[in-house]
Amino acid sequence: MNAALMRTVKLGLARHPNELDRKRIERGLGARKRYLYVSPNVTPVRGGYRIASPCCSRNIDKDGALVDVALILYDGVTGIWKLFRKNHAGGVWEFYSLYHRLIPAIDELNADPERLFWQ
């Protein structure tokens, strides 16, 4: 009788972050147009990846410490990647754009035509 009340709930693993996509982002950042002589860090965060880099320009940190560059989050419901930039003056992440695939998000981050990410 109790067996009829029992349910098996299948718990899946979170899709992101994962090591494969973290490495994919890390490799993809090698094609960036700005700050070619520093090595960005790609750190897993809940639902995505945070990208930080030493501040070569000294615009944000006069000592050249690690500063946030971008946040890439995956929306598991819609299957869309969300790219955010750091507003260093306000100390908040600002939404930048949506992507159906990870590679175009990395490409946009690498190009940074408006100089919003790599400052």
Z-matrix of the N, CA and C atoms (Angstrom, degrees):
N
C 1 1.441
C 2 1.531 1 110.60
N 3 1.316 2 118.13 1 -46.32
C 4 1.452 3 121.14 2 178.62
C 5 1.523 4 112.04 3 -65.77
N 6 1.299 5 116.19 4 -28.42
C 7 1.460 6 119.90 5 -179.83
C 8 1.523 7 111.27 6 -63.61
N 9 1.304 8 116.67 7 -30.61
C 10 1.465 9 120.31 8 179.61
C 11 1.520 10 111.00 9 -68.62
N 12 1.320 11 116.58 10 -25.14
C 13 1.458 12 120.38 11 -179.26
C 14 1.529 13 112.80 12 -86.73
N 15 1.315 14 116.51 13 -17.13
C 16 1.461 15 119.73 14 -177.62
C 17 1.522 16 110.53 15 -77.95
N 18 1.285 17 115.23 16 141.01
C 19 1.466 18 121.35 17 177.37
C 20 1.504 19 108.72 18 -123.26
N 21 1.281 20 114.53 19 149.85
C 22 1.453 21 119.47 20 172.96
C 23 1.515 22 106.97 21 -100.78
N 24 1.299 23 115.82 22 119.67
C 25 1.452 24 120.91 23 179.33
C 26 1.512 25 107.18 24 -105.11
N 27 1.301 26 116.30 25 121.87
C 28 1.454 27 121.27 26 -179.27
C 29 1.524 28 108.82 27 -90.14
N 30 1.307 29 115.56 28 115.31
C 31 1.459 30 120.42 29 179.19
C 32 1.518 31 108.58 30 -99.05
N 33 1.298 32 116.18 31 118.20
C 34 1.459 33 119.98 32 178.27
C 35 1.516 34 110.68 33 -89.73
N 36 1.294 35 114.97 34 159.27
C 37 1.452 36 120.36 35 176.42
C 38 1.523 37 109.39 36 -75.82
N 39 1.296 38 115.93 37 148.60
C 40 1.460 39 119.93 38 176.08
C 41 1.529 40 108.19 39 -63.74
N 42 1.317 41 117.29 40 135.07
C 43 1.456 42 120.92 41 -177.78
C 44 1.519 43 111.87 42 -71.85
N 45 1.315 44 115.62 43 -31.78
C 46 1.464 45 119.09 44 -177.86
C 47 1.513 46 109.02 45 -140.32
N 48 1.285 47 116.96 46 138.86
C 49 1.461 48 128.25 47 6.35
C 50 1.530 49 111.83 48 -81.95
N 51 1.326 50 114.18 49 157.75
C 52 1.460 51 120.98 50 172.63
C 53 1.522 52 108.08 51 -144.03
N 54 1.301 53 115.82 52 158.73
C 55 1.461 54 121.06 53 -173.89
C 56 1.532 55 112.61 54 -67.53
N 57 1.331 56 117.84 55 -34.56
C 58 1.466 57 121.23 56 -179.68
C 59 1.532 58 110.99 57 -61.82
N 60 1.319 59 117.34 58 -49.85
C 61 1.466 60 119.95 59 -179.63
C 62 1.526 61 111.89 60 -71.21
N 63 1.323 62 117.32 61 -32.46
C 64 1.463 63 119.28 62 176.06
C 65 1.527 64 109.96 63 -60.66
N 66 1.320 65 116.44 64 -44.83
C 67 1.477 66 120.98 65 178.17
C 68 1.532 67 110.71 66 -67.13
N 69 1.320 68 117.27 67 -37.26
C 70 1.466 69 121.45 68 178.40
C 71 1.534 70 110.24 69 -61.14
N 72 1.320 71 116.71 70 -42.81
C 73 1.469 72 120.98 71 177.79
C 74 1.527 73 109.61 72 -65.78
N 75 1.319 74 115.77 73 -45.93
C 76 1.464 75 120.82 74 -179.46
C 77 1.538 76 111.09 75 -57.02
N 78 1.328 77 116.85 76 -47.42
C 79 1.475 78 120.85 77 178.14
C 80 1.519 79 111.35 78 -65.73
N 81 1.328 80 116.36 79 -41.45
C 82 1.458 81 121.04 80 -178.55
C 83 1.517 82 113.00 81 -62.38
N 84 1.319 83 117.34 82 -30.79
C 85 1.466 84 120.95 83 -179.36
C 86 1.523 85 112.17 84 -69.25
N 87 1.305 86 117.66 85 -11.31
C 88 1.462 87 121.09 86 175.80
C 89 1.525 88 112.45 87 -66.29
N 90 1.317 89 117.45 88 -16.55
C 91 1.465 90 121.68 89 -179.45
C 92 1.524 91 112.56 90 -96.95
N 93 1.330 92 117.77 91 12.78
C 94 1.471 93 119.37 92 -177.05
C 95 1.528 94 111.28 93 -69.18
N 96 1.318 95 115.36 94 159.24
C 97 1.467 96 122.60 95 -176.71
C 98 1.526 97 112.42 96 -93.55
N 99 1.326 98 118.05 97 -18.30
C 100 1.463 99 121.73 98 -176.37
C 101 1.527 100 110.09 99 -122.22
N 102 1.319 101 115.04 100 153.80
C 103 1.468 102 122.34 101 177.45
C 104 1.527 103 112.09 102 50.63
N 105 1.318 104 114.50 103 56.92
C 106 1.460 105 120.57 104 -177.30
C 107 1.519 106 113.13 105 -73.03
N 108 1.310 107 118.11 106 -17.26
C 109 1.461 108 121.39 107 -172.93
C 110 1.521 109 113.46 108 -98.92
N 111 1.315 110 117.97 109 10.52
C 112 1.454 111 121.45 110 176.15
C 113 1.534 112 109.05 111 -117.98
N 114 1.283 113 115.63 112 160.11
C 115 1.463 114 121.24 113 178.69
C 116 1.525 115 109.74 114 -109.07
N 117 1.337 116 117.04 115 107.86
C 118 1.462 117 119.75 116 178.89
C 119 1.532 118 110.99 117 -68.63
N 120 1.315 119 115.78 118 152.47
C 121 1.464 120 122.54 119 174.93
C 122 1.516 121 108.77 120 -103.28
N 123 1.322 122 116.59 121 133.24
C 124 1.460 123 122.23 122 174.74
C 125 1.522 124 106.33 123 -111.86
N 126 1.318 125 115.69 124 113.88
C 127 1.452 126 122.25 125 -175.31
C 128 1.524 127 110.28 126 -113.59
N 129 1.321 128 118.00 127 132.22
C 130 1.465 129 119.61 128 175.70
C 131 1.528 130 110.99 129 -67.30
N 132 1.310 131 115.85 130 136.50
C 133 1.459 132 123.03 131 172.68
C 134 1.527 133 106.79 132 -131.99
N 135 1.296 134 117.33 133 166.96
C 136 1.465 135 119.91 134 -179.15
C 137 1.530 136 110.32 135 -58.01
N 138 1.320 137 116.29 136 117.46
C 139 1.456 138 122.08 137 177.24
C 140 1.515 139 115.19 138 83.00
N 141 1.334 140 118.48 139 4.66
C 142 1.460 141 118.05 140 -179.43
C 143 1.505 142 114.40 141 175.83
N 144 1.346 143 114.86 142 -141.38
C 145 1.454 144 121.66 143 -170.15
C 146 1.523 145 110.76 144 -145.37
N 147 1.321 146 115.61 145 137.04
C 148 1.467 147 121.61 146 175.94
C 149 1.521 148 107.72 147 -107.13
N 150 1.325 149 116.05 148 133.88
C 151 1.458 150 122.08 149 179.68
C 152 1.521 151 108.38 150 -112.17
N 153 1.324 152 115.57 151 126.17
C 154 1.460 153 122.25 152 177.87
C 155 1.522 154 107.73 153 -129.33
N 156 1.325 155 115.58 154 156.12
C 157 1.456 156 120.38 155 -177.95
C 158 1.521 157 109.77 156 -150.68
N 159 1.337 158 116.89 157 150.08
C 160 1.465 159 117.81 158 172.33
C 161 1.526 160 109.92 159 -58.69
N 162 1.307 161 116.90 160 142.60
C 163 1.463 162 122.74 161 -176.42
C 164 1.531 163 109.66 162 -88.48
N 165 1.319 164 116.33 163 91.52
C 166 1.474 165 121.19 164 -178.31
C 167 1.522 166 112.80 165 -68.78
N 168 1.309 167 116.81 166 -36.90
C 169 1.462 168 120.81 167 -175.06
C 170 1.522 169 111.94 168 -73.03
N 171 1.319 170 116.50 169 -19.83
C 172 1.462 171 123.66 170 -175.91
C 173 1.535 172 111.83 171 64.81
N 174 1.348 173 116.32 172 14.18
C 175 1.467 174 120.66 173 177.99
C 176 1.521 175 111.96 174 -69.38
N 177 1.322 176 116.44 175 -34.88
C 178 1.455 177 120.45 176 -175.28
C 179 1.518 178 110.97 177 -102.73
N 180 1.323 179 116.61 178 -42.14
C 181 1.467 180 120.99 179 178.56
C 182 1.520 181 108.57 180 -128.93
N 183 1.309 182 116.47 181 116.02
C 184 1.466 183 121.20 182 -175.52
C 185 1.521 184 113.42 183 -64.39
N 186 1.341 185 116.35 184 -21.92
C 187 1.462 186 120.14 185 -179.92
C 188 1.520 187 112.57 186 -91.45
N 189 1.321 188 117.76 187 -2.74
C 190 1.457 189 121.25 188 178.84
C 191 1.516 190 113.97 189 76.27
N 192 1.313 191 117.12 190 23.13
C 193 1.468 192 121.44 191 -179.55
C 194 1.532 193 110.82 192 -69.65
N 195 1.328 194 116.29 193 173.62
C 196 1.458 195 121.17 194 176.33
C 197 1.517 196 109.95 195 -65.11
N 198 1.328 197 115.80 196 132.84
C 199 1.460 198 121.59 197 175.03
C 200 1.518 199 108.93 198 -127.23
N 201 1.314 200 116.57 199 150.63
C 202 1.457 201 121.11 200 177.40
C 203 1.519 202 110.17 201 -67.69
N 204 1.326 203 115.50 202 136.15
C 205 1.462 204 121.53 203 179.12
C 206 1.521 205 110.10 204 -110.49
N 207 1.334 206 116.80 205 -50.79
C 208 1.464 207 120.53 206 -175.55
C 209 1.516 208 110.33 207 -154.14
N 210 1.314 209 113.83 208 160.35
C 211 1.458 210 123.00 209 174.64
C 212 1.519 211 106.07 210 -130.24
N 213 1.327 212 116.44 211 125.56
C 214 1.460 213 121.46 212 178.84
C 215 1.523 214 106.90 213 -117.48
N 216 1.334 215 116.29 214 116.92
C 217 1.459 216 121.66 215 -178.36
C 218 1.519 217 110.41 216 -118.27
N 219 1.324 218 115.42 217 143.89
C 220 1.458 219 121.50 218 178.34
C 221 1.520 220 109.52 219 -105.25
N 222 1.325 221 116.07 220 127.58
C 223 1.467 222 121.63 221 176.53
C 224 1.518 223 107.44 222 -94.38
N 225 1.324 224 116.26 223 105.15
C 226 1.456 225 121.28 224 -176.85
C 227 1.516 226 114.49 225 -65.31
N 228 1.313 227 118.05 226 -23.42
C 229 1.468 228 121.82 227 -179.65
C 230 1.531 229 110.39 228 -75.08
N 231 1.324 230 116.46 229 -46.75
C 232 1.466 231 120.44 230 -177.02
C 233 1.522 232 112.94 231 -95.11
N 234 1.340 233 117.13 232 -16.87
C 235 1.465 234 120.26 233 -177.63
C 236 1.516 235 112.49 234 74.10
N 237 1.310 236 116.36 235 26.34
C 238 1.471 237 121.22 236 -176.51
C 239 1.522 238 110.16 237 -113.58
N 240 1.332 239 114.90 238 141.82
C 241 1.461 240 122.49 239 174.90
C 242 1.519 241 108.74 240 -90.12
N 243 1.328 242 116.15 241 137.74
C 244 1.461 243 121.70 242 178.59
C 245 1.522 244 108.40 243 -117.25
N 246 1.314 245 115.58 244 128.27
C 247 1.457 246 122.00 245 -179.77
C 248 1.523 247 109.16 246 -107.02
N 249 1.338 248 115.65 247 129.68
C 250 1.453 249 122.40 248 179.41
C 251 1.526 250 109.61 249 -122.12
N 252 1.313 251 116.08 250 150.57
C 253 1.460 252 122.44 251 174.08
C 254 1.516 253 108.10 252 -113.68
N 255 1.311 254 116.40 253 155.90
C 256 1.469 255 119.80 254 179.64
C 257 1.515 256 110.07 255 -92.06
N 258 1.316 257 116.26 256 125.52
C 259 1.454 258 122.22 257 171.33
C 260 1.521 259 104.64 258 -90.11
N 261 1.324 260 116.19 259 98.04
C 262 1.461 261 120.53 260 -174.52
C 263 1.524 262 112.34 261 -68.75
N 264 1.322 263 117.52 262 -32.10
C 265 1.464 264 120.31 263 179.09
C 266 1.524 265 110.78 264 -64.82
N 267 1.338 266 116.06 265 -41.42
C 268 1.458 267 120.33 266 -179.40
C 269 1.518 268 113.47 267 -92.11
N 270 1.342 269 116.14 268 -13.11
C 271 1.460 270 119.88 269 -179.52
C 272 1.515 271 114.60 270 70.38
N 273 1.353 272 117.14 271 27.03
C 274 1.466 273 120.68 272 -177.55
C 275 1.529 274 110.38 273 -129.22
N 276 1.328 275 114.99 274 157.03
C 277 1.456 276 120.72 275 173.20
C 278 1.520 277 108.77 276 -84.32
N 279 1.337 278 116.56 277 133.50
C 280 1.467 279 121.61 278 178.18
C 281 1.522 280 109.48 279 -114.33
N 282 1.328 281 115.04 280 134.58
C 283 1.462 282 120.34 281 177.90
C 284 1.521 283 110.00 282 -61.39
N 285 1.355 284 116.38 283 138.35
C 286 1.459 285 121.08 284 178.64
C 287 1.529 286 111.32 285 -115.36
N 288 1.346 287 117.75 286 -53.92
C 289 1.462 288 118.84 287 -175.43
C 290 1.529 289 111.61 288 -165.73
N 291 1.348 290 115.51 289 168.53
C 292 1.461 291 124.20 290 177.44
C 293 1.521 292 110.10 291 -113.45
N 294 1.341 293 116.19 292 148.59
C 295 1.463 294 121.45 293 179.97
C 296 1.525 295 109.29 294 -143.19
N 297 1.324 296 115.89 295 142.16
C 298 1.462 297 120.39 296 177.60
C 299 1.523 298 111.63 297 -80.63
N 300 1.334 299 116.50 298 -19.36
C 301 1.462 300 121.18 299 -179.98
C 302 1.522 301 109.38 300 -135.22
N 303 1.306 302 116.34 301 157.05
C 304 1.458 303 121.67 302 -177.21
C 305 1.530 304 112.30 303 -70.16
N 306 1.311 305 117.77 304 -40.93
C 307 1.473 306 121.75 305 -175.19
C 308 1.536 307 112.49 306 -58.27
N 309 1.331 308 120.85 307 -46.20
C 310 1.469 309 119.34 308 176.60
C 311 1.533 310 113.64 309 -60.77
N 312 1.321 311 117.19 310 -32.01
C 313 1.468 312 120.11 311 176.75
C 314 1.525 313 110.18 312 -66.23
N 315 1.327 314 116.14 313 -42.27
C 316 1.472 315 120.68 314 177.32
C 317 1.519 316 110.12 315 -65.17
N 318 1.327 317 117.06 316 -41.84
C 319 1.474 318 121.06 317 179.19
C 320 1.526 319 111.09 318 -60.29
N 321 1.315 320 117.41 319 -42.84
C 322 1.477 321 121.13 320 179.21
C 323 1.525 322 110.30 321 -64.63
N 324 1.311 323 116.40 322 -42.38
C 325 1.460 324 121.53 323 178.22
C 326 1.533 325 110.48 324 -62.65
N 327 1.319 326 117.03 325 -40.12
C 328 1.467 327 121.29 326 178.57
C 329 1.521 328 112.60 327 -66.43
N 330 1.324 329 117.19 328 -41.32
C 331 1.471 330 120.75 329 -177.95
C 332 1.527 331 110.71 330 -72.48
N 333 1.302 332 117.29 331 -45.77
C 334 1.462 333 124.53 332 178.99
C 335 1.532 334 112.17 333 42.77
N 336 1.339 335 117.00 334 58.87
C 337 1.469 336 120.06 335 -174.56
C 338 1.523 337 114.76 336 -60.64
N 339 1.321 338 117.45 337 -27.75
C 340 1.462 339 121.08 338 -178.18
C 341 1.526 340 113.16 339 -97.85
N 342 1.319 341 116.76 340 4.16
C 343 1.463 342 123.15 341 -177.84
C 344 1.533 343 111.63 342 52.82
N 345 1.316 344 115.14 343 48.60
C 346 1.447 345 121.00 344 179.65
C 347 1.528 346 112.37 345 -96.34
N 348 1.331 347 117.02 346 -23.96
C 349 1.451 348 121.02 347 -176.88
C 350 1.519 349 112.11 348 -99.16
N 351 1.319 350 115.98 349 -59.41
C 352 1.467 351 121.76 350 -176.39
C 353 1.520 352 108.20 351 -89.92
N 354 1.328 353 116.28 352 94.83
C 355 1.461 354 120.40 353 -175.22
C 356 1.494 355 108.78 354 -106.04
